[in-house]
């Protein structure tokens, strides 16, 4: 899979941009606040229908668009898949007649091959793995940060997951509204039961799929983590569902349970998880009515990490946290490849400067073996001459992108297909 063409109109600091991409490495080079991150954000937006940075989608619209009759932003890309299929993707953000972009309400219109689609139908047409300096939040951030990470990954590779997750979120909102009503009038179990059934139907699939994914992650990081550290310490991911962990597996990690960390799958059948979820809703009925909130389900799940049994979410150093984050992202590449049969596009936003030599070398290996990688950097000294010789370097300056005049030749004796680049 690769992006062959990207077009931006009134997106962030780009009034207009047309750019072609080739397989291999594209390195966006420039000073801070010139548009490198915005370009990577546009690609991620096309893949997931959401921004990794904007608090509100109106922030994505260029300030100069306020002078348009109808302020808008457009992001378009041409995606080529391994099968030879070409897919045209388009997202348009429109404010209507509202000129004040600070307060405007924005509508989002999505097209795939010229046909109007929902955001759910966009997912999976372009698979990306995004590396950010903020990836440390996967370890030290909130449970919501870790849930979002899993959701973004799984929604790109499993359409059923993205639909179940979307429906589950809507059901939680409506169920909470009904629970709030019960504060003002008598409780009616018959009214709640249909919402419980839908909650279980969608929520159980979300939890089962998360547990399955974490099982795959554990198999992958078992090989990746030692390469990053040159040590034989064992990194494990532990899923923390809000229903009893016995519902997921009868062969879980006893030491993890003693630490209160959750489970290390393989997971139990979906029917078993559904039954336990339904029972937990029944057990918590009184508390939920009192709180007017849904207190159990995947919206309250968490993911924890241990190294040799030590809870890294609590005790990791920043260096260990960064290693875990890099291991997760490298595992994500392998997971997407295995699940979809496609090579994901790698997007890296100035992350090399944050890494030490072993982590940088492992990441460079992944970049050089990727079908397509697009990365940004403010300092080319973060890369070897050999790496730069294999990259197409583009200069980004004030919302304009042009080929760099810099040319670095691959050292004699090295072919362009080799990937053992030292850092």
C-alpha positions as CSV (number, residue, x, y, z in Angstrom):
1,X,0.0,0.0,0.0
2,X,1.2,3.5,-0.8
3,X,0.1,7.1,-1.2
4,X,1.0,8.2,-4.8
5,X,-0.6,11.7,-4.6
6,X,-1.8,14.1,-1.9
7,X,-3.7,17.3,-2.5
8,X,-4.5,19.9,0.2
9,X,-6.8,23.0,0.0
10,X,-7.0,25.3,3.0
11,X,-5.7,22.7,5.3
12,X,-3.8,24.1,8.3
13,X,-1.0,26.3,6.9
14,X,-1.4,25.0,3.3
15,X,-3.6,27.2,1.1
16,X,-2.9,24.8,-1.7
17,X,-0.6,21.8,-2.2
18,X,-0.2,19.1,-4.8
19,X,2.5,16.5,-4.1
20,X,3.4,13.1,-5.5
21,X,5.0,10.4,-3.4
22,X,7.0,7.4,-4.4
23,X,7.7,4.1,-2.7
24,X,10.5,4.2,-0.2
25,X,11.5,7.0,2.1
26,X,10.4,10.6,1.9
27,X,12.0,12.9,4.4
28,X,10.3,16.2,5.1
29,X,13.0,18.7,6.3
30,X,12.5,22.2,7.6
31,X,12.4,24.4,10.7
32,X,9.7,24.2,13.3
33,X,6.2,25.6,12.5
34,X,6.6,25.3,8.7
35,X,4.1,22.6,8.0
36,X,5.9,19.2,8.3
37,X,3.6,17.9,11.1
38,X,0.5,19.3,9.2
39,X,1.3,17.3,6.2
40,X,1.6,14.0,8.2
41,X,-1.6,15.0,10.0
42,X,-3.4,15.3,6.7
43,X,-2.5,11.7,5.7
44,X,-3.5,10.4,9.1
45,X,-6.8,12.3,8.8
46,X,-7.5,10.5,5.5
47,X,-6.8,7.1,7.1
48,X,-8.8,7.5,10.3
49,X,-11.2,10.5,9.8
50,X,-9.7,12.1,12.9
51,X,-6.8,14.4,13.7
52,X,-4.1,13.3,16.2
53,X,-3.6,16.9,17.2
54,X,-6.7,19.1,16.7
55,X,-9.2,19.5,19.6
56,X,-11.9,20.6,17.1
57,X,-12.0,20.0,13.4
58,X,-12.4,23.7,12.6
59,X,-8.8,24.1,13.7
60,X,-7.8,22.2,10.5
61,X,-9.2,25.0,8.3
62,X,-6.7,27.5,7.1
63,X,-7.3,31.0,8.6
64,X,-7.3,32.5,5.1
65,X,-10.4,30.4,4.2
66,X,-12.5,32.8,6.1
67,X,-12.5,35.0,3.0
68,X,-14.1,32.3,0.9
69,X,-17.8,32.5,0.2
70,X,-18.1,29.2,2.2
71,X,-15.0,28.5,4.3
72,X,-13.8,25.0,3.7
73,X,-10.8,22.6,3.8
74,X,-10.2,19.7,1.5
75,X,-7.8,16.7,1.8
76,X,-7.5,14.3,-1.1
77,X,-5.2,11.3,-1.8
78,X,-4.7,8.6,-4.3
79,X,-3.9,5.2,-2.7
80,X,-2.5,2.2,-4.5
81,X,-3.0,-1.2,-3.0
82,X,-0.9,-4.3,-3.4
83,X,-3.7,-5.8,-5.6
84,X,-3.2,-3.0,-8.1
85,X,-6.5,-1.3,-7.0
86,X,-6.4,2.5,-6.9
87,X,-8.6,4.3,-4.4
88,X,-9.4,8.0,-4.4
89,X,-10.0,9.4,-0.9
90,X,-11.4,12.8,-0.1
91,X,-12.5,14.6,3.1
92,X,-14.0,18.1,3.0
93,X,-14.7,20.2,6.0
94,X,-17.3,22.9,5.5
95,X,-18.4,25.7,7.9
96,X,-21.5,26.8,6.0
97,X,-21.8,30.6,6.0
98,X,-20.1,31.1,9.4
99,X,-17.0,33.2,8.9
100,X,-15.6,33.1,12.4
101,X,-13.5,30.0,12.3
102,X,-12.9,30.1,16.1
103,X,-16.5,29.3,16.7
104,X,-17.8,27.9,13.4
105,X,-19.7,24.5,13.4
106,X,-18.0,22.2,10.9
107,X,-19.6,19.4,8.8
108,X,-17.4,16.6,7.4
109,X,-18.0,15.1,4.0
110,X,-16.2,11.9,3.0
111,X,-15.9,10.4,-0.4
112,X,-14.3,7.1,-1.5
113,X,-13.8,6.8,-5.3
114,X,-16.2,9.8,-5.7
115,X,-19.0,8.2,-3.7
116,X,-20.3,9.8,-0.4
117,X,-19.4,7.5,2.5
118,X,-19.6,7.5,6.3
119,X,-16.5,7.8,8.4
120,X,-16.8,4.1,9.2
121,X,-16.6,3.3,5.5
122,X,-13.4,5.3,5.1
123,X,-11.4,3.2,7.6
124,X,-9.2,0.5,6.1
125,X,-8.8,2.1,2.7
126,X,-5.5,3.6,3.9
127,X,-3.6,1.9,6.7
128,X,-1.0,4.0,8.5
129,X,1.2,3.6,11.6
130,X,2.0,7.0,13.2
131,X,5.0,7.6,15.4
132,X,4.9,10.8,17.5
133,X,7.0,12.2,20.3
134,X,3.9,12.0,22.4
135,X,3.8,8.2,22.2
136,X,5.1,8.2,25.7
137,X,1.5,8.8,26.7
138,X,0.8,5.2,25.8
139,X,2.8,4.2,28.9
140,X,2.4,7.2,31.3
141,X,-0.9,8.7,30.0
142,X,-4.5,7.9,31.0
143,X,-6.4,4.7,30.3
144,X,-8.3,6.8,27.6
145,X,-5.0,7.3,25.8
146,X,-4.3,3.6,25.7
147,X,-7.9,2.8,24.6
148,X,-7.6,5.3,21.8
149,X,-4.4,3.7,20.6
150,X,-6.0,0.2,20.4
151,X,-9.1,1.6,18.8
152,X,-7.2,3.5,16.1
153,X,-5.2,0.4,15.2
154,X,-8.1,-2.1,15.3
155,X,-10.5,0.2,13.4
156,X,-8.1,0.3,10.5
157,X,-7.8,-3.5,10.2
158,X,-11.3,-4.7,11.3
159,X,-14.4,-3.1,9.9
160,X,-16.6,-5.0,12.3
161,X,-14.6,-3.6,15.2
162,X,-15.1,0.0,14.1
163,X,-18.8,-0.5,13.6
164,X,-19.2,-2.2,17.0
165,X,-17.2,0.5,18.7
166,X,-19.2,3.3,17.1
167,X,-22.5,1.6,18.0
168,X,-21.3,0.9,21.5
169,X,-20.5,4.6,22.1
170,X,-23.9,5.7,20.9
171,X,-25.6,3.0,23.1
172,X,-23.7,4.1,26.2
173,X,-24.9,7.7,25.7
174,X,-28.5,6.7,25.3
175,X,-28.4,4.2,28.1
176,X,-26.9,6.9,30.4
177,X,-29.7,9.3,29.5
178,X,-32.2,6.6,30.5
179,X,-30.4,5.9,33.7
180,X,-30.6,9.6,34.5
181,X,-34.4,9.6,33.8
182,X,-34.7,6.9,36.5
183,X,-33.6,9.4,39.1
184,X,-36.7,11.4,38.4
185,X,-39.1,8.5,38.1
186,X,-39.5,4.8,39.0
187,X,-37.0,2.3,37.7
188,X,-38.3,0.1,34.9
189,X,-36.2,-3.0,34.1
190,X,-38.1,-3.6,30.8
191,X,-37.0,-0.2,29.5
192,X,-33.4,-0.9,30.2
193,X,-33.2,-4.5,28.9
194,X,-33.1,-3.7,25.2
195,X,-30.2,-1.3,25.8
196,X,-28.4,-3.9,27.9
197,X,-28.7,-6.4,25.1
198,X,-27.3,-4.0,22.5
199,X,-24.6,-2.9,24.9
200,X,-23.5,-6.5,25.4
201,X,-23.7,-7.4,21.7
202,X,-21.4,-4.7,20.7
203,X,-19.3,-4.3,23.8
204,X,-18.4,-8.0,24.0
205,X,-17.0,-8.0,20.5
206,X,-14.9,-4.9,21.3
207,X,-13.5,-6.5,24.4
208,X,-12.9,-9.9,22.7
209,X,-11.1,-8.2,19.8
210,X,-9.0,-6.1,22.1
211,X,-7.9,-9.2,24.0
212,X,-7.1,-11.0,20.8
213,X,-5.0,-8.1,19.5
214,X,-3.1,-8.0,22.8
215,X,-2.3,-11.7,22.5
216,X,-0.8,-10.9,19.0
217,X,1.1,-7.9,20.4
218,X,2.6,-10.1,23.1
219,X,3.9,-12.6,20.6
220,X,5.4,-9.8,18.5
221,X,7.0,-7.7,21.4
222,X,8.6,-10.9,22.7
223,X,11.0,-10.6,19.8
224,X,11.1,-6.9,19.3
225,X,11.8,-5.7,22.8
226,X,15.1,-7.6,23.3
227,X,16.3,-6.1,20.0
228,X,15.7,-2.6,21.4
229,X,17.4,-3.2,24.7
230,X,20.1,-5.9,24.0
231,X,18.7,-7.5,27.2
232,X,16.5,-10.6,27.7
233,X,13.9,-8.9,29.8
234,X,10.3,-9.8,29.0
235,X,7.8,-7.1,28.0
236,X,4.2,-8.1,28.4
237,X,0.9,-6.3,27.7
238,X,-2.0,-6.9,30.2
239,X,-5.6,-6.2,29.3
240,X,-7.7,-4.8,32.1
241,X,-11.4,-5.3,31.3
242,X,-14.1,-4.2,33.7
243,X,-15.8,-7.5,33.7
244,X,-14.3,-10.4,35.7
245,X,-11.1,-11.6,34.0
246,X,-12.1,-15.2,34.5
247,X,-14.6,-14.5,31.7
248,X,-11.7,-14.0,29.2
249,X,-9.5,-17.0,29.9
250,X,-9.0,-19.8,32.3
251,X,-5.3,-19.9,31.5
252,X,-4.3,-16.3,32.5
253,X,-1.0,-15.2,34.1
254,X,-1.2,-15.8,37.9
255,X,1.5,-13.3,38.6
256,X,-0.3,-10.6,36.7
257,X,-3.5,-11.3,38.6
258,X,-1.6,-10.9,41.9
259,X,-0.4,-7.5,40.7
260,X,-3.9,-6.6,39.7
261,X,-2.8,-6.0,36.1
262,X,-5.4,-7.9,34.3
263,X,-5.0,-10.8,31.8
264,X,-2.5,-11.9,29.2
265,X,-4.8,-13.7,26.7
266,X,-5.5,-16.0,24.7
267,X,-9.1,-15.0,25.2
268,X,-12.2,-17.0,25.9
269,X,-15.0,-17.4,23.3
270,X,-17.2,-14.4,22.6
271,X,-20.3,-16.1,24.2
272,X,-18.5,-16.5,27.5
273,X,-17.5,-12.8,27.5
274,X,-21.1,-11.8,26.6
275,X,-22.5,-13.9,29.5
276,X,-20.1,-12.4,32.0
277,X,-20.8,-8.8,30.7
278,X,-24.6,-9.3,31.1
279,X,-24.2,-10.7,34.6
280,X,-22.0,-7.8,35.6
281,X,-24.6,-5.3,34.4
282,X,-27.2,-7.1,36.5
283,X,-24.9,-7.1,39.6
284,X,-24.3,-3.3,39.2
285,X,-27.8,-2.3,38.4
286,X,-28.5,-0.4,41.7
287,X,-25.1,1.4,41.5
288,X,-25.7,2.4,37.9
289,X,-29.1,3.8,38.6
290,X,-27.7,5.8,41.5
291,X,-24.8,7.1,39.5
292,X,-26.8,7.5,36.2
293,X,-23.8,6.1,34.4
294,X,-22.8,2.9,32.7
295,X,-20.1,1.6,35.1
296,X,-18.9,-1.5,33.2
297,X,-17.8,-2.1,29.6
298,X,-15.0,-1.4,27.2
299,X,-15.3,2.4,27.7
300,X,-13.6,1.7,31.1
301,X,-11.0,-0.8,30.0
302,X,-7.2,-0.2,30.5
303,X,-4.0,-1.7,29.1
304,X,-0.9,-2.1,31.3
305,X,2.7,-3.1,30.7
306,X,5.2,-5.1,32.7
307,X,8.8,-5.9,32.2
308,X,9.8,-9.0,34.1
309,X,6.7,-8.7,36.2
310,X,7.2,-5.1,37.2
311,X,4.4,-2.7,36.4
312,X,5.9,-0.2,34.0
313,X,2.8,2.0,33.9
314,X,3.7,3.0,37.4
315,X,7.5,2.4,37.7
316,X,9.0,2.8,34.3
317,X,11.7,5.4,33.7
318,X,11.2,7.7,30.7
319,X,13.8,5.6,28.8
320,X,11.9,2.4,29.5
321,X,8.7,4.1,28.5
322,X,10.1,5.2,25.2
323,X,11.3,1.7,24.6
324,X,7.9,0.3,25.3
325,X,6.3,2.8,22.9
326,X,8.7,2.0,20.1
327,X,8.2,-1.7,20.6
328,X,4.4,-1.2,20.4
329,X,4.6,0.8,17.2
330,X,7.0,-1.8,15.6
331,X,4.6,-4.5,16.6
332,X,1.7,-2.5,15.1
333,X,3.4,-2.6,11.7
334,X,3.7,-6.4,11.9
335,X,0.1,-6.7,13.2
336,X,-1.3,-4.6,10.3
337,X,0.7,-6.6,7.8
338,X,-0.5,-9.9,9.1
339,X,-4.2,-8.9,9.4
340,X,-4.6,-7.1,6.1
341,X,-2.0,-8.5,3.8
342,X,-1.0,-4.9,3.0
343,X,2.1,-2.9,4.0
344,X,1.0,0.1,6.1
345,X,2.4,3.5,5.3
346,X,4.7,4.7,8.1
347,X,4.4,8.3,9.3
348,X,7.1,9.5,11.7
349,X,6.9,13.0,13.1
350,X,10.4,14.1,14.2
351,X,10.9,11.1,16.5
352,X,14.5,10.2,15.7
353,X,15.8,13.1,17.8
354,X,14.0,11.6,20.8
355,X,15.7,8.2,20.6
356,X,19.0,6.8,21.7
357,X,21.3,4.8,19.3
358,X,19.8,1.3,19.8
359,X,16.2,2.5,19.4
360,X,17.1,4.7,16.5
361,X,18.8,1.8,14.7
362,X,15.8,-0.5,15.2
363,X,13.4,2.2,13.9
364,X,15.7,2.9,11.0
365,X,15.6,-0.8,10.1
366,X,11.8,-0.7,10.0
367,X,11.8,2.5,7.9
368,X,14.2,1.1,5.4
369,X,12.2,-2.1,5.0
370,X,8.9,-0.3,4.7
371,X,7.2,-0.1,1.3
372,X,6.6,3.6,2.0
373,X,7.7,5.8,4.9
374,X,7.1,9.5,5.2
375,X,9.0,11.2,8.1
376,X,9.8,14.7,9.3
377,X,12.9,16.2,10.8
378,X,14.3,19.5,11.7
379,X,17.9,18.3,11.9
380,X,19.4,16.0,9.3
381,X,22.3,15.3,11.7
382,X,19.9,12.7,13.3
383,X,20.5,10.5,10.2
384,X,23.6,8.9,8.7
385,X,24.7,9.8,5.2
386,X,23.8,6.3,4.0
387,X,20.2,6.8,5.2
388,X,19.9,10.2,3.7
389,X,21.3,8.8,0.4
390,X,18.3,6.5,0.2
391,X,15.7,9.1,1.0
392,X,13.9,11.6,-1.2
393,X,14.4,14.9,0.8
394,X,11.8,17.6,0.5
395,X,12.2,21.0,1.9
396,X,9.2,22.4,3.8
397,X,9.0,26.1,4.3
398,X,5.9,28.2,5.2
399,X,3.4,25.8,3.7
400,X,5.4,25.1,0.6
401,X,7.1,21.9,-0.3
402,X,9.9,21.5,-2.8
403,X,12.7,19.1,-3.6
404,X,15.8,19.7,-1.6
405,X,19.0,20.6,-3.4
406,X,20.9,18.4,-1.0
407,X,22.1,15.1,-2.4
408,X,23.9,12.5,-0.4
409,X,25.4,9.5,-2.2
410,X,25.2,6.0,-0.8
411,X,28.6,5.0,0.3
412,X,30.6,2.8,-2.1
413,X,30.0,-0.9,-1.6
414,X,26.5,-0.5,-0.3
415,X,23.5,-1.3,-2.6
416,X,20.3,0.6,-2.3
417,X,18.5,-2.5,-1.1
418,X,20.6,-3.0,2.0
419,X,19.0,-2.1,5.3
420,X,21.7,-2.5,7.9
421,X,22.1,1.2,8.5
422,X,24.0,2.1,11.6
423,X,23.0,5.1,13.8
